[in-house]
Amino acid sequence: MYKQFYLAMIYMGGISALASCGQQETHSPISTGTPVETSKANSDYKPAFAGQTRIGSIKTATPYEYKVLDSTLKSPWGITSLPDGRFIITEKSGDLRIAATDGKLSEPITGIPAVKFAGQGGLLGIRVDPDFSSNRMVYWVFSEERPDGTLTAVAKGKLSADEKSIENAIVIYRATPAHKSDLHYGGRIVFDKEGNLLVSTGERSDLETRPQAQDLKSGLGKVVRITKDGQPAAGNPFAGKPDVRPEIYSYGHRNVQGLAFNPATGDLWETEFGPRGGDELNRIEPGKNYGWAIITYGIEYSGAKVGDSLQQKAGLEQPVYYWDPVISPSGITFYSGSGLPEWKNNLFIASLSRTHIVRLVIENNKVVGEERLLADEGQRFRDITEGKDGALYAITDMGRLYRISKK
């Protein structure tokens, strides 16, 4: 059965105020309610600017509905559309499946290299080639076991004509050094308009590896930009510089599990996990340092301060928005469909620990409104994407596939 929300319109100036969020556009103000977050923060840290956290709430005016298409997936982690409107989904244990638009699943697709399925590791983010219709190439991220530990790796292969196997799979990139941990692999992957891959890596969580997020000779705690063959992409910000990995696009990240391009501006956005508090939303610019673990709005899980307990420092980027307490933001997508005009160019975030989908309205690169969707479902939302039909599709750690659309 479909479940329905009928939520009151609270916009000043109507839905057109939210019709787009272009970087240089101006908009009528929107009317917001009290922030959706009412719990006590973990710290007494103050935001760097107004609206950086606990922005006012908004509510979707258009009636919408959601439906569980399948509930038998095993710890799904990544979802992306095929050209014909179906979906290809990763299961963390190492299986790849195709889901029809009605939710019917294929048998596991063979040919995937072995993944290290432990802790936060396994088969992670996935995308298909922009030219998939002609070359049938698929790209995915996974945790790989190496002699000296595990690492975040990127592989590619061709989906067979009968869709039962991946052919000629090869690993094209490894975020070294390896480390003996099963935490913080990052794992998201997207294509840019030039056909290059942007991939997120984690700093592997441990105190001993944290400094590598700031180390330009390390692949940990980065967003990297590589070609389809795994080489540093042309035009990367550190190309030609000594003692710097040329694939690095941005650095100073903790554990990025959300990557998406804003269709209105072309900008790359990401979400990353903080420790206790300090989950972040960032607009990624090439060559910039996003601060971990020098600055943060979070504290250690023990309650201790992180490093020198700094929230701001010259030369380090501030998050556009942060959450305290955490929401554990995983996959993200911008809505570009026409079914719900008020959602146009809004950002949707899969929240794990707070078991909802976040909707953010972004104007002039600032968050101006926040909403929580599907909160009553009690699901750890892992990834979200827009389907070819203009609906949103989300997967959860508990194995569900949701379709969310206008009623």
C-alpha positions as CSV (number, residue, x, y, z in Angstrom):
1,M,0.0,0.0,0.0
2,Y,1.1,3.5,-0.7
3,K,1.6,5.8,2.3
4,Q,0.8,9.5,2.0
5,F,1.8,12.7,3.5
6,Y,-0.4,15.8,3.2
7,L,1.7,18.6,4.5
8,A,0.8,22.3,4.7
9,M,2.2,24.8,2.3
10,I,4.4,27.3,4.3
11,Y,6.1,29.2,1.5
12,M,5.9,33.0,1.2
13,G,5.6,33.7,-2.5
14,G,4.6,30.2,-3.4
15,I,6.3,27.2,-4.8
16,S,8.2,29.3,-7.3
17,A,10.5,30.4,-4.5
18,L,12.0,26.9,-4.5
19,A,11.9,26.2,-8.2
20,S,15.7,26.3,-8.5
21,C,18.7,27.0,-6.4
22,G,21.1,28.4,-9.0
23,Q,24.3,29.9,-7.6
24,Q,23.6,33.5,-8.8
25,E,19.8,33.5,-8.7
26,T,17.7,35.5,-6.2
27,H,14.5,34.1,-4.7
28,S,11.6,35.2,-2.7
29,P,12.1,34.4,1.0
30,I,10.7,31.2,2.3
31,S,8.9,30.9,5.6
32,T,10.3,28.4,7.9
33,G,9.3,26.9,11.2
34,T,11.4,25.8,14.2
35,P,14.4,23.7,13.3
36,V,13.8,19.9,12.8
37,E,16.6,19.2,15.3
38,T,15.5,19.6,18.9
39,S,18.0,17.4,20.7
40,K,20.8,18.9,22.7
41,A,24.1,19.3,20.8
42,N,27.2,17.3,21.9
43,S,29.3,20.5,22.2
44,D,28.9,24.2,22.9
45,Y,30.6,25.1,19.6
46,K,29.2,28.1,17.8
47,P,28.7,28.2,14.0
48,A,30.9,30.3,11.9
49,F,27.9,32.1,10.3
50,A,24.1,32.3,10.6
51,G,22.3,29.3,9.1
52,Q,25.3,26.9,9.2
53,T,23.3,24.5,11.4
54,R,19.8,24.1,12.7
55,I,18.2,26.1,9.9
56,G,14.4,26.5,10.0
57,S,12.1,23.7,9.0
58,I,10.1,23.5,5.8
59,K,7.4,21.1,4.7
60,T,6.5,19.7,1.3
61,A,3.2,21.2,0.1
62,T,2.6,18.7,-2.8
63,P,1.0,15.4,-1.7
64,Y,3.5,12.6,-2.3
65,E,3.6,8.9,-1.7
66,Y,6.1,6.2,-1.1
67,K,6.1,2.5,-1.6
68,V,8.4,-0.4,-0.7
69,L,9.2,-2.1,-3.9
70,D,11.4,-4.8,-2.4
71,S,12.5,-5.8,1.1
72,T,14.8,-8.8,0.3
73,L,18.1,-7.0,-0.5
74,K,21.0,-7.8,1.7
75,S,22.6,-4.7,3.1
76,P,22.4,-2.7,-0.1
77,W,25.0,0.1,-0.3
78,G,24.8,1.8,-3.7
79,I,22.2,2.3,-6.4
80,T,22.3,3.9,-9.8
81,S,20.1,3.9,-12.9
82,L,20.5,2.0,-16.1
83,P,19.6,3.7,-19.3
84,D,16.4,1.7,-19.6
85,G,15.1,2.9,-16.2
86,R,16.1,-0.2,-14.2
87,F,18.6,0.0,-11.4
88,I,21.9,-1.7,-10.6
89,I,22.5,-2.1,-6.8
90,T,25.4,-3.2,-4.8
91,E,25.0,-5.4,-1.8
92,K,27.8,-4.9,0.8
93,S,28.7,-8.6,1.1
94,G,29.9,-8.5,-2.6
95,D,26.8,-9.2,-4.8
96,L,25.6,-7.0,-7.6
97,R,21.9,-7.1,-8.6
98,I,19.6,-5.5,-11.2
99,A,16.2,-4.2,-10.0
100,A,13.3,-3.8,-12.3
101,T,11.1,-0.7,-11.9
102,D,8.6,-2.8,-10.0
103,G,11.4,-4.0,-7.6
104,K,11.9,-7.5,-9.0
105,L,15.5,-8.5,-8.4
106,S,17.9,-10.4,-10.7
107,E,20.0,-13.2,-9.4
108,P,23.5,-12.1,-8.1
109,I,25.7,-11.0,-11.0
110,T,29.0,-13.0,-11.1
111,G,32.5,-11.8,-11.9
112,I,33.0,-9.2,-9.2
113,P,36.5,-9.4,-7.6
114,A,36.6,-10.5,-4.0
115,V,35.7,-7.8,-1.5
116,K,36.7,-7.6,2.1
117,F,33.3,-7.7,3.8
118,A,33.9,-6.6,7.4
119,G,32.9,-3.6,9.4
120,Q,32.2,-0.7,7.1
121,G,33.9,-2.5,4.2
122,G,32.4,-4.4,1.3
123,L,31.0,-3.7,-2.1
124,L,30.2,0.1,-2.0
125,G,29.3,2.8,-4.6
126,I,28.5,2.2,-8.2
127,R,28.0,4.1,-11.5
128,V,27.5,3.0,-15.1
129,D,29.5,4.6,-17.9
130,P,27.8,7.6,-19.6
131,D,28.2,5.6,-22.8
132,F,26.8,2.4,-21.2
133,S,24.3,1.9,-24.0
134,S,27.1,1.3,-26.4
135,N,29.9,-0.1,-24.1
136,R,28.1,-1.7,-21.1
137,M,30.8,-0.6,-18.7
138,V,30.2,-0.5,-15.0
139,Y,32.4,1.1,-12.3
140,W,32.3,0.4,-8.6
141,V,34.1,1.0,-5.3
142,F,35.0,-1.7,-2.8
143,S,37.2,-2.5,0.1
144,E,40.1,-4.7,-1.0
145,E,42.3,-6.9,1.2
146,R,46.0,-6.4,0.6
147,P,49.0,-8.0,2.3
148,D,49.5,-5.0,4.6
149,G,45.8,-4.3,5.4
150,T,42.7,-3.1,3.5
151,L,42.1,-0.1,1.2
152,T,39.5,1.6,-0.9
153,A,39.7,0.4,-4.5
154,V,37.9,1.2,-7.8
155,A,37.2,-1.5,-10.4
156,K,35.5,-1.6,-13.8
157,G,34.0,-4.3,-16.0
158,K,31.5,-5.0,-18.8
159,L,28.0,-6.2,-18.0
160,S,27.5,-9.3,-20.2
161,A,24.7,-9.3,-22.8
162,D,22.7,-11.8,-20.7
163,E,23.2,-9.6,-17.6
164,K,24.5,-12.6,-15.6
165,S,28.1,-11.6,-15.2
166,I,30.7,-8.8,-15.2
167,E,33.3,-9.5,-17.9
168,N,37.0,-8.7,-17.7
169,A,36.8,-6.9,-14.3
170,I,40.0,-5.1,-13.4
171,V,41.0,-2.8,-10.5
172,I,41.9,0.6,-11.9
173,Y,42.7,2.6,-8.7
174,R,43.8,1.9,-5.1
175,A,43.8,4.5,-2.4
176,T,47.0,3.7,-0.7
177,P,48.4,3.1,1.9
178,A,46.5,0.1,3.1
179,H,45.7,0.0,6.8
180,K,44.6,-2.8,9.2
181,S,41.1,-1.4,9.9
182,D,37.6,-2.1,8.7
183,L,36.4,1.5,9.0
184,H,36.1,4.7,6.9
185,Y,36.4,3.6,3.3
186,G,34.5,6.5,1.8
187,G,33.2,4.7,-1.2
188,R,31.0,7.0,-3.4
189,I,31.6,7.5,-7.1
190,V,30.2,9.9,-9.7
191,F,31.0,10.9,-13.2
192,D,31.7,14.5,-14.1
193,K,30.7,16.2,-17.4
194,E,34.1,15.4,-18.9
195,G,33.6,11.6,-18.3
196,N,36.1,11.4,-15.4
197,L,35.4,9.7,-12.1
198,L,35.3,11.4,-8.8
199,V,35.7,8.9,-5.9
200,S,35.7,9.5,-2.1
201,T,38.1,7.8,0.3
202,G,38.1,7.8,4.1
203,E,41.0,8.4,6.5
204,R,40.4,4.9,8.0
205,S,39.3,6.3,11.4
206,D,42.2,5.5,13.6
207,L,44.2,8.2,15.4
208,E,47.4,7.1,13.6
209,T,45.9,7.5,10.1
210,R,43.9,10.7,10.7
211,P,46.9,13.0,9.7
212,Q,46.9,11.4,6.3
213,A,43.7,13.3,5.5
214,Q,46.0,16.4,5.4
215,D,48.9,14.5,3.7
216,L,49.0,15.2,-0.1
217,K,51.2,12.2,-0.6
218,S,48.5,9.9,0.8
219,G,45.3,8.6,-0.9
220,L,43.3,8.6,2.4
221,G,40.7,11.2,3.4
222,K,40.4,12.6,-0.1
223,V,38.2,13.1,-3.1
224,V,40.2,11.9,-6.1
225,R,39.5,12.6,-9.8
226,I,40.6,9.9,-12.2
227,T,40.0,8.8,-15.8
228,K,38.1,5.6,-16.7
229,D,41.5,3.9,-16.7
230,G,42.3,5.1,-13.2
231,Q,44.9,7.7,-14.2
232,P,44.9,11.2,-12.8
233,A,42.5,13.3,-14.8
234,A,43.7,16.3,-16.8
235,G,43.2,19.6,-15.1
236,N,43.5,18.3,-11.6
237,P,44.5,21.0,-9.1
238,F,47.9,19.5,-8.1
239,A,49.0,18.2,-11.5
240,G,52.7,18.7,-12.0
241,K,53.5,19.6,-8.3
242,P,56.2,17.7,-6.5
243,D,55.4,15.3,-3.7
244,V,51.7,15.5,-4.3
245,R,49.4,12.8,-5.7
246,P,48.1,14.2,-9.0
247,E,44.8,12.4,-8.6
248,I,43.8,14.5,-5.6
249,Y,40.9,16.8,-6.1
250,S,40.2,17.9,-2.5
251,Y,41.5,16.8,0.9
252,G,41.0,17.1,4.6
253,H,38.0,14.7,4.6
254,R,37.0,12.2,7.3
255,N,34.6,9.8,5.7
256,V,32.8,11.0,2.6
257,Q,29.7,8.8,1.7
258,G,27.8,11.3,-0.4
259,L,28.8,12.8,-3.7
260,A,26.5,14.6,-6.2
261,F,26.6,17.4,-8.8
262,N,24.1,20.3,-8.4
263,P,22.3,20.3,-11.8
264,A,21.6,24.1,-11.5
265,T,25.2,25.1,-11.0
266,G,27.4,22.2,-11.9
267,D,29.1,22.3,-8.5
268,L,30.2,19.1,-6.7
269,W,28.7,18.6,-3.2
270,E,29.5,16.0,-0.6
271,T,28.4,14.8,2.8
272,E,30.8,13.3,5.3
273,F,30.6,11.8,8.8
274,G,31.8,13.7,11.8
275,P,32.6,12.0,15.1
276,R,30.1,12.9,17.9
277,G,28.6,15.8,16.1
278,G,30.0,17.6,13.2
279,D,28.5,15.8,10.2
280,E,29.2,18.0,7.2
281,L,27.8,19.2,3.9
282,N,30.4,20.8,1.7
283,R,30.6,22.3,-1.7
284,I,33.8,20.9,-3.2
285,E,36.2,23.2,-5.0
286,P,39.4,21.8,-6.6
287,G,42.5,21.9,-4.4
288,K,40.7,23.1,-1.3
289,N,41.3,21.7,2.2
290,Y,38.2,20.8,4.2
291,G,39.9,20.7,7.5
292,W,39.8,17.3,9.1
293,A,41.1,16.7,11.7
294,I,42.4,20.2,12.4
295,I,38.9,21.8,12.5
296,T,35.6,20.1,13.3
297,Y,32.3,20.8,14.9
298,G,32.4,17.4,16.6
299,I,34.0,15.8,19.6
300,E,35.6,12.4,20.1
301,Y,33.3,9.5,20.9
302,S,34.8,9.5,24.4
303,G,33.6,13.1,24.9
304,A,37.2,14.5,24.6
305,K,38.0,17.3,22.3
306,V,39.4,16.6,18.8
307,G,42.9,17.9,18.5
308,D,43.2,21.6,19.6
309,S,39.4,21.9,19.6
310,L,39.3,24.3,16.7
311,Q,36.3,25.1,14.5
312,Q,37.8,27.7,12.3
313,K,41.3,28.3,10.9
314,A,42.6,30.4,8.0
315,G,43.0,28.4,4.8
316,L,40.6,25.7,5.8
317,E,37.1,25.5,4.3
318,Q,34.0,25.8,6.5
319,P,31.2,23.4,5.9
320,V,28.2,24.9,4.2
321,Y,26.1,23.1,6.8
322,Y,26.7,20.8,9.8
323,W,24.6,18.6,12.1
324,D,25.1,18.1,15.9
325,P,23.9,15.5,16.9
326,V,24.8,13.6,13.9
327,I,22.5,12.2,11.3
328,S,25.1,9.9,9.7
329,P,24.7,11.2,6.1
330,S,25.3,8.6,3.4
331,G,24.3,8.8,-0.2
332,I,22.9,12.0,-1.7
333,T,21.2,13.2,-4.9
334,F,19.8,16.5,-6.3
335,Y,16.3,16.3,-7.6
336,S,16.0,17.4,-11.2
337,G,12.6,16.0,-12.1
338,S,9.3,17.7,-12.8
339,G,6.9,15.7,-10.7
340,L,7.3,17.9,-7.6
341,P,8.3,21.4,-8.8
342,E,9.0,22.5,-5.2
343,W,11.7,19.9,-4.9
344,K,13.5,21.1,-8.0
345,N,17.3,21.2,-7.4
346,N,16.8,20.4,-3.7
347,L,19.4,18.1,-2.1
348,F,18.2,14.7,-0.6
349,I,20.4,12.9,1.9
350,A,20.1,9.3,3.1
351,S,20.4,9.4,6.9
352,L,21.5,6.3,8.7
353,S,21.5,7.0,12.5
354,R,18.5,9.3,12.4
355,T,16.5,7.0,10.1
356,H,15.0,9.5,7.7
357,I,15.7,11.2,4.3
358,V,16.9,14.8,4.6
359,R,15.6,17.4,2.2
360,L,17.6,20.6,2.0
361,V,16.7,23.7,0.1
362,I,19.9,25.4,-1.1
363,E,20.0,29.0,-2.4
364,N,23.2,30.9,-3.3
365,N,25.2,28.0,-1.8
366,K,23.6,28.3,1.6
367,V,21.0,26.0,3.2
368,V,17.7,27.9,3.8
369,G,15.4,25.1,4.8
370,E,15.4,21.5,6.1
371,E,12.8,18.7,6.1
372,R,12.8,15.1,7.3
373,L,11.0,12.6,5.1
374,L,10.0,9.0,5.8
375,A,11.0,9.4,9.4
376,D,8.3,7.0,10.6
377,E,9.7,4.2,8.6
378,G,12.5,3.5,11.1
379,Q,15.0,2.6,8.4
380,R,18.7,3.4,8.1
381,F,18.7,5.0,4.7
382,R,22.0,4.2,2.8
383,D,21.7,5.7,-0.6
384,I,19.2,7.7,-2.8
385,T,19.0,8.4,-6.5
386,E,16.6,9.9,-9.0
387,G,15.2,7.4,-11.4
388,K,14.6,7.9,-15.2
389,D,10.9,8.4,-14.4
390,G,11.6,11.4,-12.1
391,A,10.8,9.6,-8.9
392,L,13.3,9.2,-6.0
393,Y,14.5,5.7,-5.2
394,A,16.2,4.9,-1.8
395,I,17.8,1.8,-0.3
396,T,18.2,1.0,3.3
397,D,20.6,-1.1,5.4
398,M,17.6,-3.4,6.3
399,G,17.2,-4.3,2.7
400,R,14.4,-2.2,1.4
401,L,14.0,-0.4,-1.9
402,Y,11.7,2.6,-1.8
403,R,10.0,4.6,-4.6
404,I,9.0,8.2,-3.6
405,S,6.9,10.2,-6.0
406,K,4.1,12.7,-6.4
407,K,0.7,11.3,-5.4
